[in-house]
């Protein structure tokens, strides 16, 4: 049975929080820092966060994110 690939979320800042989504079915909230990179993967749920406007983001308009980010 095929599994779903991890979710990709485009963010405006290099500091993001992740709680896995789904309320009680998620994981503890963690803060992730990209540092010099333009993408980071959550160690709990494998969500991939990509900085909008970076080379890793699609060339066309990146989709909006409902995940808050601190600049």
C-alpha positions, 0 to 999 in steps of 0.5 A: 500500500503506497504511503503519502509523501511528506507535506511541503510548506512554503514559509516567509521566514527562516524560523518556523514552528511545527506541531505535526498538525491534526491537534492531539494527533500531532507531536510536541511543538518544535521550533526549527531554524534554517540557518544558512539553508533555505529548507528544513525538515521536521525531525518528528513528522518529516514535513519539509519547510521551504523558504519562499523565493529560494532556489528550492521553491517553484519558479511560479508563485509559491502557495500561501502557507497557514503556518506562522513564521518568525523572521 
